[in-house]
Amino acid sequence: MIAPPETHRKERTLTRALLGWLLIPLFFLLAVSAYTTYRNAYHLAETERDLVLEEITDDLKELVSATFESNGRIDPNSLSFSLLIRDARDQRYFAIYNASGTLLAGDRRLTRMGAGIGSGKRATFGNLSLDGRKLRRAILKGGPEDLPGFEIQVAETTSRRGRLTLHLLRGVLVPQAFVLILSIPLIWFGISRGLHPLEALRRRITQRSAQDLDAIPVDNSPRELLPLITALNDLLLRFRAVQEEQRRFMADAAHQIKTPLAVLTAEIDLALSDTTCPCARPTYSRLQKATSRLTHLVRQLLALAHSEANAGKTHVLFDLSELAREVTGDFVAAAARRRIDLGFEGTDQAIPIRGNVMLVKEAMKNLVENALKFTPEGGTVTTSVRAFPPVFAVADSGPGIPEAELPLIFQRFHRAPESSTTEGSGLGLAIVQEVARKHGAVVSVGKSELGGALIELQFEGDAVSQS
């Protein structure tokens, strides 16, 4: 069973890829920052609360020292003890042991730690678990001069430590997270601006015509794009060399064929003039038609090869109306032989356009020749010109062009089914289309008022003279 193609696959873009590769390390750094910030916040909270515990143990030591020396005993329910131990958030416990290890006051669960723990000057800290809760404990030993052998312990729950750690963590991470989130559109904008030269290169290539094989100018392209532009220019150079070789071969082949065709045509004409063998005349007539058709094909191959060459260097200013009248006049005799009414509709006003006169003339000749070929005897073919915009049009009273054939008529060697009985090579309209591309013109096909086809060659852009 063949799996169905993925229809909703998200299109990959370089912008998303760069954004991802930038954000992944940023989020990783945010995670590292969160961990280090938590460790620092936890250490700061521990240090802060340990100082508070140490102060309480020092105060308890002074209170015990004053009370024990004056009364010889300790009252754990006194107001002083209550004020030292009480806290609004954490629950505190204390224990006071004398030199013999007897609990004088406080919670017995805070067991004596022994002589090896702590000193007489600074408290020693540690953790313990009481009733399933974690407590932080400070242990202070009495010194030789002050409560020798005594041990004072103060322990508290870790609510304040946790809240302080969370407060410090939030104070650092929340601004960092906001900065990261707000930086995403800025990073996106920066990437888009950074990729602008690539988008400009894409537009420059997209706007090129298929016949433009000139090297892509480097201009002020970024260094990262230079290898790509160099590779594209190298490809264009190689493709242009291959295309030029093909054109040269076609032109050379057509030129080489012209000479034997001329000899063959002359021999056939000579044979037709020979009256000693009338039975061979039908054969010679068929040979003459085939030779004529082959000669026409060679002429059009040469015209096509020339139209595909770089003709832009030979563009000059000429009168479209005068050229159209001249081309129409060239076909008057051919139209008369088939009793076709060939006419020209124009104006005495000049229609100046800029282009290659020889190529435009060849395109006009192909349009008129096509119209005469498909118009039955006794029909009508009319050529015309218009000035605004410059247009050369050919209308005929033939069968017209079926809609199904419209996308195919400009393909090389394509011949419509109804043209099988007429002479032709299938290159005429392909040459017209190629010449139109060279001049920035548009070829349109429609139905004429005469009932047949109407083909217009409309010149635009640089071909339209501004003088």
PAMAR-851373 format. One record per residue (C-alpha): residue in three letters; y, x, z negated. Coordinates in steps of 0.2 Angstrom, whole numbers, padded with zeros to 4 digits, always signed. Last residue first. Example, Ala and Ser with C-alpha at 12.3 -4.5 7.8 and 13.67 -1.06 7.14 Angstrom:
REM PAMAR-851373
SER-0005+0068-0036
ALA-0022+0062-0039
//
This chain:
REM PAMAR-851373
SER+0302+0054+0149
GLN+0290+0048+0136
SER+0275+0049+0147
VAL+0260+0039+0141
ALA+0245+0051+0141
ASP+0249+0057+0124
GLY+0244+0040+0116
GLU+0238+0027+0128
PHE+0231+0024+0145
GLN+0222+0008+0150
LEU+0208+0008+0162
GLU+0203-0010+0166
ILE+0187-0017+0173
LEU+0186-0035+0179
ALA+0170-0042+0184
GLY+0167-0057+0196
GLY+0174-0074+0197
LEU+0190-0070+0206
GLU+0200-0073+0190
SER+0191-0058+0183
LYS+0178-0057+0168
GLY+0179-0043+0156
VAL+0176-0024+0154
SER+0188-0013+0144
VAL+0190+0006+0146
VAL+0202+0014+0134
ALA+0212+0030+0137
GLY+0214+0046+0126
HIS+0215+0056+0142
LYS+0199+0066+0140
ARG+0190+0051+0133
ALA+0195+0040+0149
VAL+0189+0054+0160
GLU+0172+0053+0151
GLN+0171+0034+0152
VAL+0175+0034+0171
ILE+0162+0047+0174
ALA+0149+0036+0165
LEU+0155+0021+0175
GLY+0151+0030+0191
LEU+0135+0039+0185
GLY+0121+0026+0189
SER+0117+0034+0205
GLY+0121+0020+0218
GLU+0114+0011+0233
THR+0111-0007+0232
THR+0095-0016+0231
SER+0091-0011+0213
SER+0108-0016+0208
GLU+0103-0033+0201
PRO+0092-0024+0187
ALA+0108-0015+0181
ARG+0108+0004+0184
HIS+0109+0017+0170
PHE+0110+0035+0176
ARG+0122+0040+0162
GLN+0126+0026+0150
PHE+0143+0017+0153
ILE+0134+0001+0158
LEU+0123+0000+0143
PRO+0133-0010+0130
LEU+0139-0023+0143
GLU+0122-0026+0150
ALA+0117-0040+0139
GLU+0134-0048+0142
PRO+0129-0050+0161
ILE+0142-0040+0172
GLY+0150-0050+0186
PRO+0141-0058+0201
GLY+0154-0052+0214
SER+0172-0058+0216
ASP+0180-0042+0211
ALA+0194-0036+0199
VAL+0199-0017+0197
ALA+0213-0013+0185
PHE+0224+0002+0182
VAL+0234+0001+0166
PRO+0250+0009+0159
PRO+0256+0000+0144
PHE+0268-0007+0149
ALA+0267-0002+0167
ARG+0254-0013+0176
VAL+0243-0008+0190
SER+0232-0018+0202
THR+0216-0016+0212
THR+0209-0032+0221
VAL+0192-0034+0228
THR+0187-0050+0238
GLY+0171-0056+0246
GLY+0166-0059+0264
GLU+0151-0048+0261
PRO+0145-0047+0243
THR+0154-0038+0230
PHE+0142-0026+0220
LYS+0146-0010+0231
LEU+0164-0014+0233
ALA+0167-0016+0215
ASN+0158+0000+0211
GLU+0167+0010+0224
VAL+0184+0004+0217
LEU+0179+0009+0199
ASN+0172+0026+0205
LYS+0188+0030+0215
MET+0199+0026+0200
ALA+0188+0038+0190
GLU+0189+0052+0203
LYS+0208+0049+0204
VAL+0210+0051+0186
LEU+0200+0067+0186
MET+0210+0075+0201
VAL+0227+0070+0193
ASN+0223+0078+0176
GLY+0234+0069+0164
ARG+0252+0063+0160
ILE+0258+0046+0165
PRO+0273+0040+0175
ILE+0273+0022+0181
ALA+0285+0022+0196
GLN+0293+0006+0200
ASP+0288-0001+0218
THR+0276-0013+0209
GLY+0258-0016+0211
GLU+0245-0027+0218
PHE+0233-0019+0230
GLY+0220-0028+0241
LEU+0203-0026+0248
ASP+0196-0042+0257
ILE+0178-0037+0260
ARG+0172-0039+0278
ARG+0158-0026+0275
ARG+0165-0013+0288
ALA+0183-0019+0282
ALA+0179-0013+0264
ALA+0174+0004+0270
ALA+0189+0006+0281
VAL+0201+0001+0267
PHE+0193+0012+0254
ASP+0205+0027+0255
GLY+0220+0015+0255
THR+0215+0009+0237
VAL+0215+0027+0231
GLU+0232+0030+0238
ARG+0239+0014+0230
ALA+0232+0019+0214
LEU+0239+0037+0215
GLU+0257+0029+0219
SER+0256+0017+0204
LEU+0250+0030+0192
ASP+0264+0042+0196
PHE+0261+0060+0190
LEU+0265+0071+0175
VAL+0253+0086+0173
HIS+0237+0089+0163
THR+0229+0105+0169
LYS+0225+0113+0152
GLY+0217+0097+0146
ALA+0203+0099+0158
ASN+0191+0107+0146
ALA+0175+0103+0156
GLU+0166+0087+0154
SER+0176+0080+0169
HIS+0171+0094+0180
ALA+0153+0092+0176
LEU+0154+0073+0179
ALA+0163+0076+0196
LEU+0150+0088+0202
LEU+0136+0076+0197
GLN+0146+0062+0206
ARG+0146+0073+0222
VAL+0128+0077+0220
LEU+0123+0058+0218
HIS+0134+0053+0234
THR+0125+0067+0244
LEU+0108+0060+0238
ARG+0113+0042+0243
SER+0119+0048+0260
THR+0102+0058+0262
ALA+0092+0042+0258
LYS+0103+0032+0270
GLN+0101+0045+0284
LEU+0082+0046+0281
ARG+0080+0027+0282
SER+0090+0028+0299
TYR+0079+0043+0305
THR+0063+0032+0302
PRO+0070+0017+0311
ARG+0075+0029+0325
ALA+0058+0036+0328
CYS+0052+0024+0340
PRO+0067+0027+0351
CYS+0061+0044+0357
THR+0071+0051+0372
THR+0087+0043+0365
ASP+0092+0058+0355
SER+0108+0053+0345
LEU+0098+0049+0330
ALA+0090+0066+0330
LEU+0107+0074+0330
ASP+0113+0063+0316
ILE+0097+0068+0306
GLU+0100+0086+0309
ALA+0118+0085+0303
THR+0113+0076+0287
LEU+0100+0089+0284
VAL+0112+0103+0286
ALA+0125+0095+0274
LEU+0111+0092+0262
PRO+0105+0110+0263
THR+0123+0115+0259
LYS+0127+0102+0245
ILE+0111+0107+0235
GLN+0118+0124+0229
HIS+0134+0116+0224
ALA+0125+0103+0214
ALA+0114+0116+0206
ASP+0129+0127+0202
ALA+0138+0112+0194
MET+0123+0107+0184
PHE+0119+0125+0178
ARG+0137+0128+0173
ARG+0138+0112+0164
GLN+0122+0116+0154
GLU+0128+0133+0150
GLU+0145+0126+0144
GLN+0135+0115+0133
VAL+0125+0129+0126
ALA+0140+0140+0123
ARG+0149+0125+0115
PHE+0135+0122+0103
ARG+0135+0141+0098
LEU+0154+0141+0095
LEU+0153+0124+0086
LEU+0139+0131+0075
ASP+0149+0147+0071
ASN+0164+0136+0067
LEU+0153+0126+0055
ALA+0147+0142+0047
THR+0164+0149+0045
ILE+0171+0132+0038
LEU+0157+0132+0025
PRO+0159+0150+0020
LEU+0178+0148+0019
LEU+0177+0132+0007
GLU+0175+0142-0009
ARG+0190+0153-0004
PRO+0201+0138-0004
SER+0208+0132+0013
ASN+0226+0138+0017
ASP+0224+0137+0036
VAL+0206+0139+0041
PRO+0207+0131+0058
ILE+0191+0122+0063
ALA+0185+0131+0079
ASP+0187+0120+0095
LEU+0172+0109+0100
ASP+0182+0093+0103
GLN+0171+0083+0115
ALA+0164+0072+0101
SER+0181+0068+0096
ARG+0188+0074+0079
GLN+0194+0062+0066
THR+0178+0065+0056
ILE+0180+0084+0055
ARG+0198+0083+0049
ARG+0194+0069+0037
ARG+0179+0079+0030
LEU+0190+0095+0028
ALA+0203+0085+0019
GLU+0190+0078+0007
LEU+0185+0096+0004
PRO+0203+0101+0001
HIS+0205+0087-0011
LEU+0190+0092-0022
GLY+0201+0100-0035
ARG+0212+0084-0036
SER+0196+0074-0038
ILE+0190+0086-0052
GLY+0207+0086-0061
PHE+0207+0067-0060
TRP+0190+0066-0067
ILE+0194+0079-0081
LEU+0209+0068-0085
PRO+0199+0052-0085
ILE+0186+0061-0097
SER+0199+0069-0108
LEU+0203+0053-0118
ILE+0185+0052-0123
LEU+0185+0070-0128
VAL+0201+0069-0138
PHE+0195+0054-0146
ALA+0179+0062-0151
GLN+0189+0077-0158
PRO+0201+0066-0168
VAL+0185+0057-0176
LEU+0176+0073-0179
VAL+0188+0082-0191
GLY+0194+0068-0203
ARG+0178+0060-0202
LEU+0169+0075-0208
LEU+0181+0077-0222
HIS+0179+0059-0227
LEU+0160+0060-0226
THR+0160+0075-0237
LEU+0171+0068-0250
ARG+0161+0052-0250
GLY+0145+0061-0252
ARG+0152+0072-0266
ARG+0160+0057-0275
SER+0143+0048-0275
THR+0133+0064-0281
THR+0127+0059-0298
GLU+0133+0069-0313
ALA+0126+0082-0325
VAL+0134+0091-0340
GLN+0125+0104-0350
ILE+0130+0114-0365
GLU+0119+0127-0372
PHE+0122+0135-0390
GLY+0115+0152-0394
PRO+0132+0159-0400
LEU+0145+0146-0402
ASP+0160+0157-0398
GLU+0159+0176-0402
PRO+0142+0180-0395
GLY+0145+0167-0381
GLY+0139+0150-0379
LYS+0130+0145-0363
LEU+0136+0134-0350
ILE+0125+0123-0338
ALA+0132+0113-0324
ARG+0121+0100-0316
ARG+0121+0090-0300
LEU+0111+0075-0300
LYS+0100+0067-0287
ARG+0093+0049-0291
GLY+0076+0044-0294
ASP+0078+0041-0312
LEU+0084+0059-0314
SER+0082+0072-0301
LEU+0089+0089-0303
ASN+0101+0101-0295
GLY+0109+0117-0301
PHE+0124+0125-0307
THR+0128+0140-0319
ALA+0144+0139-0329
ARG+0155+0155-0332
LYS+0159+0164-0347
GLY+0145+0164-0360
SER+0131+0167-0347
GLY+0119+0156-0337
ILE+0100+0155-0337
GLY+0088+0167-0346
ALA+0090+0160-0363
GLY+0082+0144-0360
MET+0085+0129-0348
ARG+0086+0115-0362
THR+0080+0098-0355
LEU+0093+0086-0348
ARG+0081+0071-0352
ARG+0086+0072-0370
ASP+0103+0064-0366
GLY+0118+0069-0377
ALA+0120+0076-0394
LEU+0114+0090-0406
LEU+0098+0093-0397
THR+0089+0107-0406
GLY+0085+0123-0397
SER+0087+0135-0412
ALA+0104+0141-0405
ASN+0111+0123-0404
TYR+0108+0111-0389
ILE+0122+0100-0382
ALA+0117+0087-0368
PHE+0128+0078-0356
TYR+0126+0064-0343
ARG+0138+0057-0330
GLN+0138+0042-0319
ASP+0149+0044-0304
ARG+0162+0032-0297
ALA+0175+0029-0311
ASP+0170+0043-0322
ARG+0168+0045-0341
ILE+0161+0061-0349
LEU+0177+0069-0355
LEU+0185+0052-0361
SER+0169+0047-0371
PHE+0167+0064-0379
SER+0185+0063-0385
LEU+0183+0045-0391
SER+0169+0050-0403
ASN+0151+0043-0400
PRO+0143+0060-0398
ASP+0149+0065-0416
ILE+0145+0083-0419
ARG+0141+0092-0435
GLY+0147+0107-0446
ASN+0163+0097-0449
SER+0177+0110-0445
GLU+0167+0123-0435
PHE+0156+0110-0426
THR+0171+0100-0421
ALA+0182+0114-0414
SER+0167+0123-0405
VAL+0161+0106-0399
LEU+0178+0102-0392
GLU+0180+0119-0384
LYS+0163+0119-0376
LEU+0166+0101-0370
ASP+0182+0106-0362
ASP+0173+0121-0354
THR+0159+0110-0348
ILE+0171+0097-0341
GLU+0181+0111-0332
GLU+0164+0117-0324
LEU+0160+0100-0319
VAL+0177+0098-0310
LEU+0175+0115-0302
ASP+0157+0110-0296
ARG+0165+0094-0288
GLU+0177+0105-0277
THR+0164+0118-0273
GLU+0151+0104-0268
ALA+0164+0095-0258
LEU+0170+0111-0249
HIS+0151+0115-0245
TYR+0147+0098-0239
ALA+0163+0098-0228
ASN+0158+0115-0221
ARG+0141+0110-0217
TYR+0147+0094-0210
THR+0160+0103-0199
THR+0146+0115-0193
TYR+0135+0101-0188
ALA+0149+0090-0180
SER+0155+0105-0171
VAL+0138+0109-0164
ALA+0137+0090-0158
LEU+0154+0091-0151
LEU+0149+0108-0142
PHE+0134+0099-0134
PHE+0146+0084-0129
LEU+0157+0097-0120
PRO+0142+0106-0113
ILE+0136+0089-0105
LEU+0154+0084-0100
LEU+0157+0098-0088
TRP+0140+0097-0079
GLY+0142+0078-0078
LEU+0159+0078-0071
LEU+0154+0091-0058
ALA+0139+0080-0053
ARG+0150+0064-0053
THR+0163+0072-0042
LEU+0149+0079-0030
THR+0143+0062-0027
ARG+0125+0055-0027
GLU+0123+0037-0021
LYS+0115+0026-0033
ARG+0098+0019-0027
HIS+0099+0000-0025
THR+0087-0002-0010
GLU+0073+0010-0015
PRO+0061+0008-0001
PRO+0046-0003-0004
ALA+0030+0006-0008
ILE+0017+0007+0005
MET+0000+0000+0000
//
